[in-house]
Amino acid sequence: MAELLIHDDPRAALMDAYVLSLTGSSLQSQSQVTASLAALGLQDERDLFRDSRDLNPLFRTRNEIAHEMDMTPAALRDKNRRTRRERSMSSYIEMCHDGLDYCQRVLNALDVALNVT
């Protein structure tokens, strides 16, 4: 807050900080998705907010995969010890389709919001 108050252009600094808060990390959680929806002006799209919960399995799996790829002490000691989960290809396909379908719904809602005359 102090930086904003002493900045030559507080409004520009505030806008820069807001944009950074929205773009500084990738969308890896339901809360980040809903914050983005609100920032895009889709706060009245209740179905999108409600259905964002359905993305949690996708986010959880993505995070598990990313962390399982990290080298663990157990993996370094015993090369035969598996530290990764087995998942069926169909579960990956379903989660990816769900995520892509959700993204399409967001884009459709944005198209309507931007083209209201």
HELIX and SHEET records of a PDB file:
HELIX    1   1 ALA A    2  ILE A    6  1                                   5    
HELIX    2   2 PRO A   10  THR A   23  1                                  14    
HELIX    3   3 GLN A   30  ALA A   39  1                                  10    
HELIX    4   4 ARG A   46  ASP A   51  1                                   6    
HELIX    5   5 SER A   52  LEU A   55  5                                   4    
HELIX    6   6 ASN A   56  GLU A   68  1                                  13    
HELIX    7   7 PRO A   73  ARG A   77  1                                   5    
HELIX    8   8 MET A   89  LEU A  114  1                                  26    
END                                                                             
